[in-house]
């Protein structure tokens, strides 16, 4: 699935989902950095590439969170 900054996503938290808008996307460039905090910031990413990394997102309430790529379920 292709994700981009400003896309609406659902994030799977095992028990429930949290909905938000993507504010940033990070890709890991080193082992030991699964969230990509030390990696590269990008504007869009195809999750089928299966890189390690994460997104930052903001909820309707203005709360900021982050999630690994594997937790993302993009809205249609």
Biopython code that builds the backbone (N, CA, C, O; Angstrom):
import numpy as np
from Bio.PDB.StructureBuilder import StructureBuilder

atoms = [
    (1, "UNK", "N", (0.845, -1.157, 0.000)),
    (1, "UNK", "CA", (0.000, 0.000, 0.000)),
    (1, "UNK", "C", (0.901, 1.234, 0.000)),
    (1, "UNK", "O", (1.924, 1.262, 0.684)),
    (2, "UNK", "N", (0.523, 2.237, -0.757)),
    (2, "UNK", "CA", (1.258, 3.493, -0.817)),
    (2, "UNK", "C", (0.706, 4.443, 0.237)),
    (2, "UNK", "O", (-0.494, 4.716, 0.271)),
    (3, "UNK", "N", (1.586, 4.943, 1.094)),
    (3, "UNK", "CA", (1.187, 5.929, 2.091)),
    (3, "UNK", "C", (1.920, 7.232, 1.811)),
    (3, "UNK", "O", (3.049, 7.228, 1.320)),
    (4, "UNK", "N", (1.272, 8.343, 2.125)),
    (4, "UNK", "CA", (1.845, 9.668, 1.887)),
    (4, "UNK", "C", (1.547, 10.570, 3.073)),
    (4, "UNK", "O", (0.616, 10.325, 3.840)),
    (5, "UNK", "N", (2.354, 11.620, 3.212)),
    (5, "UNK", "CA", (2.070, 12.644, 4.204)),
    (5, "UNK", "C", (0.646, 13.159, 3.943)),
    (5, "UNK", "O", (0.254, 13.339, 2.790)),
    (6, "UNK", "N", (-0.102, 13.388, 4.984)),
    (6, "UNK", "CA", (-1.497, 13.865, 4.963)),
    (6, "UNK", "C", (-2.532, 12.792, 4.630)),
    (6, "UNK", "O", (-3.721, 13.099, 4.556)),
    (7, "UNK", "N", (-2.108, 11.529, 4.426)),
    (7, "UNK", "CA", (-3.076, 10.441, 4.246)),
    (7, "UNK", "C", (-3.746, 10.135, 5.576)),
    (7, "UNK", "O", (-3.137, 10.258, 6.638)),
    (8, "UNK", "N", (-5.005, 9.735, 5.501)),
    (8, "UNK", "CA", (-5.743, 9.277, 6.672)),
    (8, "UNK", "C", (-5.459, 7.787, 6.842)),
    (8, "UNK", "O", (-5.533, 7.022, 5.881)),
    (9, "UNK", "N", (-5.132, 7.381, 8.070)),
    (9, "UNK", "CA", (-4.821, 5.976, 8.331)),
    (9, "UNK", "C", (-5.496, 5.505, 9.613)),
    (9, "UNK", "O", (-5.847, 6.299, 10.486)),
    (10, "UNK", "N", (-5.665, 4.198, 9.696)),
    (10, "UNK", "CA", (-6.043, 3.534, 10.940)),
    (10, "UNK", "C", (-4.794, 2.810, 11.420)),
    (10, "UNK", "O", (-4.110, 2.150, 10.638)),
    (11, "UNK", "N", (-4.504, 2.935, 12.703)),
    (11, "UNK", "CA", (-3.344, 2.265, 13.279)),
    (11, "UNK", "C", (-3.842, 1.175, 14.217)),
    (11, "UNK", "O", (-4.608, 1.433, 15.145)),
    (12, "UNK", "N", (-3.392, -0.050, 13.956)),
    (12, "UNK", "CA", (-3.786, -1.211, 14.740)),
    (12, "UNK", "C", (-2.972, -1.242, 16.028)),
    (12, "UNK", "O", (-1.743, -1.316, 15.999)),
    (13, "UNK", "N", (-3.668, -1.184, 17.152)),
    (13, "UNK", "CA", (-3.022, -1.232, 18.466)),
    (13, "UNK", "C", (-3.317, -2.537, 19.184)),
    (13, "UNK", "O", (-3.393, -2.562, 20.412)),
    (14, "UNK", "N", (-3.479, -3.597, 18.452)),
    (14, "UNK", "CA", (-3.789, -4.948, 18.942)),
    (14, "UNK", "C", (-5.206, -5.053, 19.497)),
    (14, "UNK", "O", (-5.944, -5.950, 19.090)),
    (15, "UNK", "N", (-5.608, -4.185, 20.394)),
    (15, "UNK", "CA", (-6.924, -4.260, 21.014)),
    (15, "UNK", "C", (-7.934, -3.391, 20.268)),
    (15, "UNK", "O", (-9.099, -3.765, 20.130)),
    (16, "UNK", "N", (-7.488, -2.242, 19.791)),
    (16, "UNK", "CA", (-8.381, -1.335, 19.078)),
    (16, "UNK", "C", (-7.592, -0.585, 17.999)),
    (16, "UNK", "O", (-6.412, -0.854, 17.777)),
    (17, "UNK", "N", (-8.259, 0.350, 17.342)),
    (17, "UNK", "CA", (-7.628, 1.129, 16.291)),
    (17, "UNK", "C", (-7.637, 2.600, 16.670)),
    (17, "UNK", "O", (-8.519, 3.068, 17.390)),
    (18, "UNK", "N", (-6.649, 3.315, 16.176)),
    (18, "UNK", "CA", (-6.605, 4.761, 16.355)),
    (18, "UNK", "C", (-6.510, 5.368, 14.956)),
    (18, "UNK", "O", (-5.684, 4.944, 14.147)),
    (19, "UNK", "N", (-7.345, 6.345, 14.676)),
    (19, "UNK", "CA", (-7.385, 6.986, 13.367)),
    (19, "UNK", "C", (-6.610, 8.299, 13.421)),
    (19, "UNK", "O", (-6.659, 9.017, 14.420)),
    (20, "UNK", "N", (-5.895, 8.609, 12.340)),
    (20, "UNK", "CA", (-5.155, 9.865, 12.303)),
    (20, "UNK", "C", (-4.682, 10.212, 10.910)),
    (20, "UNK", "O", (-4.910, 9.475, 9.951)),
    (21, "UNK", "N", (-4.022, 11.346, 10.822)),
    (21, "UNK", "CA", (-3.454, 11.852, 9.570)),
    (21, "UNK", "C", (-1.933, 11.782, 9.681)),
    (21, "UNK", "O", (-1.360, 12.246, 10.667)),
    (22, "UNK", "N", (-1.277, 11.203, 8.671)),
    (22, "UNK", "CA", (0.180, 11.057, 8.677)),
    (22, "UNK", "C", (0.850, 12.432, 8.609)),
    (22, "UNK", "O", (0.533, 13.251, 7.747)),
    (23, "UNK", "N", (1.779, 12.664, 9.535)),
    (23, "UNK", "CA", (2.527, 13.919, 9.563)),
    (23, "UNK", "C", (3.973, 13.747, 9.119)),
    (23, "UNK", "O", (4.594, 14.694, 8.636)),
    (24, "UNK", "N", (4.516, 12.531, 9.284)),
    (24, "UNK", "CA", (5.881, 12.270, 8.823)),
    (24, "UNK", "C", (6.085, 10.775, 8.621)),
    (24, "UNK", "O", (5.390, 9.948, 9.211)),
    (25, "UNK", "N", (7.050, 10.452, 7.778)),
    (25, "UNK", "CA", (7.390, 9.065, 7.472)),
    (25, "UNK", "C", (8.904, 8.929, 7.579)),
    (25, "UNK", "O", (9.643, 9.715, 6.986)),
    (26, "UNK", "N", (9.368, 7.931, 8.334)),
    (26, "UNK", "CA", (10.802, 7.697, 8.524)),
    (26, "UNK", "C", (11.155, 6.277, 8.118)),
    (26, "UNK", "O", (10.435, 5.332, 8.442)),
    (27, "UNK", "N", (12.272, 6.131, 7.403)),
    (27, "UNK", "CA", (12.769, 4.812, 7.009)),
    (27, "UNK", "C", (14.090, 4.557, 7.720)),
    (27, "UNK", "O", (14.956, 5.431, 7.766)),
    (28, "UNK", "N", (14.243, 3.360, 8.272)),
    (28, "UNK", "CA", (15.482, 2.982, 8.946)),
    (28, "UNK", "C", (16.597, 2.772, 7.929)),
    (28, "UNK", "O", (16.375, 2.222, 6.851)),
    (29, "UNK", "N", (17.785, 3.213, 8.285)),
    (29, "UNK", "CA", (18.952, 3.018, 7.425)),
    (29, "UNK", "C", (20.049, 2.231, 8.140)),
    (29, "UNK", "O", (21.100, 1.953, 7.563)),
    (30, "UNK", "N", (19.793, 1.870, 9.412)),
    (30, "UNK", "CA", (20.768, 1.109, 10.196)),
    (30, "UNK", "C", (20.045, 0.044, 11.006)),
    (30, "UNK", "O", (18.909, 0.246, 11.435)),
    (31, "UNK", "N", (20.699, -1.083, 11.211)),
    (31, "UNK", "CA", (20.124, -2.094, 12.094)),
    (31, "UNK", "C", (20.079, -1.511, 13.497)),
    (31, "UNK", "O", (20.900, -0.662, 13.844)),
    (32, "UNK", "N", (19.161, -1.945, 14.277)),
    (32, "UNK", "CA", (19.028, -1.432, 15.627)),
    (32, "UNK", "C", (18.209, -0.154, 15.714)),
    (32, "UNK", "O", (18.090, 0.432, 16.789)),
    (33, "UNK", "N", (17.642, 0.284, 14.594)),
    (33, "UNK", "CA", (16.801, 1.485, 14.559)),
    (33, "UNK", "C", (15.500, 1.145, 13.838)),
    (33, "UNK", "O", (15.227, 1.693, 12.770)),
    (34, "UNK", "N", (14.689, 0.243, 14.410)),
    (34, "UNK", "CA", (13.508, -0.251, 13.695)),
    (34, "UNK", "C", (12.457, 0.813, 13.377)),
    (34, "UNK", "O", (11.672, 0.641, 12.444)),
    (35, "UNK", "N", (12.429, 1.901, 14.132)),
    (35, "UNK", "CA", (11.445, 2.960, 13.866)),
    (35, "UNK", "C", (11.975, 3.983, 12.862)),
    (35, "UNK", "O", (11.218, 4.836, 12.399)),
    (36, "UNK", "N", (13.253, 3.912, 12.519)),
    (36, "UNK", "CA", (13.819, 4.851, 11.557)),
    (36, "UNK", "C", (14.084, 6.229, 12.141)),
    (36, "UNK", "O", (14.178, 7.204, 11.395)),
    (37, "UNK", "N", (14.203, 6.326, 13.444)),
    (37, "UNK", "CA", (14.436, 7.625, 14.079)),
    (37, "UNK", "C", (15.729, 8.280, 13.613)),
    (37, "UNK", "O", (15.820, 9.505, 13.546)),
    (38, "UNK", "N", (16.733, 7.460, 13.290)),
    (38, "UNK", "CA", (18.016, 7.980, 12.814)),
    (38, "UNK", "C", (18.111, 7.919, 11.295)),
    (38, "UNK", "O", (19.155, 8.223, 10.718)),
    (39, "UNK", "N", (17.022, 7.528, 10.657)),
    (39, "UNK", "CA", (17.012, 7.304, 9.216)),
    (39, "UNK", "C", (16.626, 8.520, 8.408)),
    (39, "UNK", "O", (16.917, 9.658, 8.777)),
    (40, "UNK", "N", (15.965, 8.255, 7.299)),
    (40, "UNK", "CA", (15.618, 9.270, 6.319)),
    (40, "UNK", "C", (14.142, 9.630, 6.420)),
    (40, "UNK", "O", (13.293, 8.747, 6.541)),
    (41, "UNK", "N", (13.836, 10.912, 6.370)),
    (41, "UNK", "CA", (12.455, 11.399, 6.328)),
    (41, "UNK", "C", (12.035, 11.471, 4.862)),
    (41, "UNK", "O", (12.752, 12.032, 4.033)),
    (42, "UNK", "N", (10.869, 10.901, 4.544)),
    (42, "UNK", "CA", (10.388, 10.882, 3.161)),
    (42, "UNK", "C", (8.942, 11.366, 3.092)),
    (42, "UNK", "O", (8.276, 11.496, 4.119)),
    (43, "UNK", "N", (8.463, 11.631, 1.883)),
    (43, "UNK", "CA", (7.113, 12.145, 1.666)),
    (43, "UNK", "C", (6.100, 11.039, 1.387)),
    (43, "UNK", "O", (4.915, 11.198, 1.681)),
    (44, "UNK", "N", (6.558, 9.913, 0.817)),
    (44, "UNK", "CA", (5.670, 8.788, 0.540)),
    (44, "UNK", "C", (6.469, 7.499, 0.587)),
    (44, "UNK", "O", (7.693, 7.501, 0.449)),
    (45, "UNK", "N", (5.753, 6.392, 0.785)),
    (45, "UNK", "CA", (6.408, 5.095, 0.931)),
    (45, "UNK", "C", (5.440, 3.979, 0.549)),
    (45, "UNK", "O", (4.263, 4.016, 0.908)),
    (46, "UNK", "N", (5.942, 2.996, -0.175)),
    (46, "UNK", "CA", (5.160, 1.818, -0.526)),
    (46, "UNK", "C", (5.502, 0.716, 0.468)),
    (46, "UNK", "O", (6.622, 0.204, 0.460)),
    (47, "UNK", "N", (4.562, 0.349, 1.314)),
    (47, "UNK", "CA", (4.816, -0.626, 2.370)),
    (47, "UNK", "C", (5.177, -2.017, 1.830)),
    (47, "UNK", "O", (5.706, -2.846, 2.570)),
    (48, "UNK", "N", (4.898, -2.275, 0.555)),
    (48, "UNK", "CA", (5.271, -3.561, -0.034)),
    (48, "UNK", "C", (6.788, -3.716, -0.137)),
    (48, "UNK", "O", (7.277, -4.830, -0.329)),
    (49, "UNK", "N", (7.540, -2.621, -0.015)),
    (49, "UNK", "CA", (9.001, -2.699, -0.030)),
    (49, "UNK", "C", (9.541, -3.333, 1.244)),
    (49, "UNK", "O", (10.673, -3.817, 1.271)),
    (50, "UNK", "N", (8.728, -3.331, 2.302)),
    (50, "UNK", "CA", (9.022, -4.029, 3.555)),
    (50, "UNK", "C", (10.274, -3.509, 4.272)),
    (50, "UNK", "O", (11.003, -4.295, 4.878)),
    (51, "UNK", "N", (10.529, -2.215, 4.213)),
    (51, "UNK", "CA", (11.610, -1.610, 4.991)),
    (51, "UNK", "C", (11.155, -1.433, 6.430)),
    (51, "UNK", "O", (9.957, -1.417, 6.711)),
    (52, "UNK", "N", (12.100, -1.301, 7.333)),
    (52, "UNK", "CA", (11.786, -0.938, 8.717)),
    (52, "UNK", "C", (11.572, 0.572, 8.764)),
    (52, "UNK", "O", (12.230, 1.325, 8.046)),
    (53, "UNK", "N", (10.658, 0.999, 9.604)),
    (53, "UNK", "CA", (10.412, 2.426, 9.740)),
    (53, "UNK", "C", (9.109, 2.694, 10.440)),
    (53, "UNK", "O", (8.474, 1.786, 10.976)),
    (54, "UNK", "N", (8.709, 3.966, 10.432)),
    (54, "UNK", "CA", (7.519, 4.355, 11.161)),
    (54, "UNK", "C", (6.900, 5.624, 10.578)),
    (54, "UNK", "O", (7.481, 6.303, 9.731)),
    (55, "UNK", "N", (5.700, 5.910, 11.070)),
    (55, "UNK", "CA", (5.035, 7.159, 10.728)),
    (55, "UNK", "C", (4.749, 7.931, 12.013)),
    (55, "UNK", "O", (4.614, 7.342, 13.085)),
    (56, "UNK", "N", (4.660, 9.229, 11.896)),
    (56, "UNK", "CA", (4.087, 10.055, 12.936)),
    (56, "UNK", "C", (2.702, 10.427, 12.442)),
    (56, "UNK", "O", (2.497, 10.609, 11.242)),
    (57, "UNK", "N", (1.750, 10.543, 13.356)),
    (57, "UNK", "CA", (0.404, 10.918, 12.931)),
    (57, "UNK", "C", (-0.289, 11.696, 14.038)),
    (57, "UNK", "O", (0.090, 11.622, 15.207)),
    (58, "UNK", "N", (-1.309, 12.440, 13.645)),
    (58, "UNK", "CA", (-2.064, 13.253, 14.588)),
    (58, "UNK", "C", (-3.533, 12.861, 14.493)),
    (58, "UNK", "O", (-4.065, 12.679, 13.398)),
    (59, "UNK", "N", (-4.185, 12.731, 15.648)),
    (59, "UNK", "CA", (-5.597, 12.359, 15.686)),
    (59, "UNK", "C", (-6.471, 13.605, 15.536)),
    (59, "UNK", "O", (-5.980, 14.734, 15.548)),
    (60, "UNK", "N", (-7.745, 13.378, 15.398)),
    (60, "UNK", "CA", (-8.714, 14.466, 15.289)),
    (60, "UNK", "C", (-8.664, 15.390, 16.514)),
    (60, "UNK", "O", (-8.943, 16.584, 16.408)),
    (61, "UNK", "N", (-8.308, 14.827, 17.671)),
    (61, "UNK", "CA", (-8.211, 15.598, 18.917)),
    (61, "UNK", "C", (-6.919, 16.410, 19.017)),
    (61, "UNK", "O", (-6.738, 17.188, 19.954)),
    (62, "UNK", "N", (-6.017, 16.221, 18.039)),
    (62, "UNK", "CA", (-4.739, 16.931, 18.064)),
    (62, "UNK", "C", (-3.640, 16.205, 18.816)),
    (62, "UNK", "O", (-2.566, 16.762, 19.040)),
    (63, "UNK", "N", (-3.904, 14.952, 19.211)),
    (63, "UNK", "CA", (-2.889, 14.151, 19.903)),
    (63, "UNK", "C", (-1.912, 13.562, 18.886)),
    (63, "UNK", "O", (-2.330, 13.075, 17.835)),
    (64, "UNK", "N", (-0.617, 13.605, 19.193)),
    (64, "UNK", "CA", (0.421, 13.099, 18.296)),
    (64, "UNK", "C", (0.900, 11.733, 18.772)),
    (64, "UNK", "O", (1.138, 11.521, 19.961)),
    (65, "UNK", "N", (1.037, 10.806, 17.816)),
    (65, "UNK", "CA", (1.497, 9.452, 18.093)),
    (65, "UNK", "C", (2.430, 9.008, 16.975)),
    (65, "UNK", "O", (2.614, 9.714, 15.984)),
    (66, "UNK", "N", (3.011, 7.834, 17.150)),
    (66, "UNK", "CA", (3.791, 7.215, 16.085)),
    (66, "UNK", "C", (3.438, 5.736, 16.041)),
    (66, "UNK", "O", (2.892, 5.184, 16.996)),
    (67, "UNK", "N", (3.761, 5.097, 14.902)),
    (67, "UNK", "CA", (3.477, 3.671, 14.727)),
    (67, "UNK", "C", (4.456, 3.072, 13.723)),
    (67, "UNK", "O", (4.900, 3.742, 12.790)),
    (68, "UNK", "N", (4.779, 1.811, 13.929)),
    (68, "UNK", "CA", (5.581, 1.081, 12.949)),
    (68, "UNK", "C", (4.757, 0.877, 11.675)),
    (68, "UNK", "O", (3.527, 0.886, 11.716)),
    (69, "UNK", "N", (5.439, 0.695, 10.556)),
    (69, "UNK", "CA", (4.743, 0.454, 9.287)),
    (69, "UNK", "C", (3.782, -0.727, 9.385)),
    (69, "UNK", "O", (2.702, -0.691, 8.797)),
    (70, "UNK", "N", (4.156, -1.757, 10.109)),
    (70, "UNK", "CA", (3.327, -2.976, 10.206)),
    (70, "UNK", "C", (2.000, -2.730, 10.920)),
    (70, "UNK", "O", (1.100, -3.564, 10.829)),
    (71, "UNK", "N", (1.855, -1.614, 11.623)),
    (71, "UNK", "CA", (0.624, -1.321, 12.357)),
    (71, "UNK", "C", (-0.379, -0.510, 11.520)),
    (71, "UNK", "O", (-1.499, -0.262, 11.968)),
    (72, "UNK", "N", (0.012, -0.107, 10.333)),
    (72, "UNK", "CA", (-0.823, 0.806, 9.530)),
    (72, "UNK", "C", (-1.850, 0.039, 8.711)),
    (72, "UNK", "O", (-1.539, -0.964, 8.070)),
    (73, "UNK", "N", (-3.079, 0.536, 8.749)),
    (73, "UNK", "CA", (-4.151, 0.068, 7.878)),
    (73, "UNK", "C", (-4.758, 1.311, 7.258)),
    (73, "UNK", "O", (-5.550, 2.008, 7.892)),
    (74, "UNK", "N", (-4.388, 1.584, 6.028)),
    (74, "UNK", "CA", (-4.823, 2.820, 5.358)),
    (74, "UNK", "C", (-6.318, 2.802, 5.099)),
    (74, "UNK", "O", (-6.879, 1.773, 4.724)),
    (75, "UNK", "N", (-6.966, 3.951, 5.302)),
    (75, "UNK", "CA", (-8.380, 4.098, 4.956)),
    (75, "UNK", "C", (-8.542, 4.078, 3.450)),
    (75, "UNK", "O", (-7.646, 4.484, 2.710)),
    (76, "UNK", "N", (-9.694, 3.603, 3.006)),
    (76, "UNK", "CA", (-9.990, 3.600, 1.562)),
    (76, "UNK", "C", (-10.930, 4.731, 1.248)),
    (76, "UNK", "O", (-11.312, 4.914, 0.092)),
]
sb = StructureBuilder()
sb.init_structure("model")
sb.init_model(0)
sb.init_chain("A")
sb.init_seg("    ")
for serial, (resi, resn, name, xyz) in enumerate(atoms, 1):
    if name == "N":
        sb.init_residue(resn, " ", resi, " ")
    sb.init_atom(name, np.array(xyz, "f"), 0.0, 1.0, " ", f" {name:<3s}", serial, name[0])
structure = sb.get_structure()
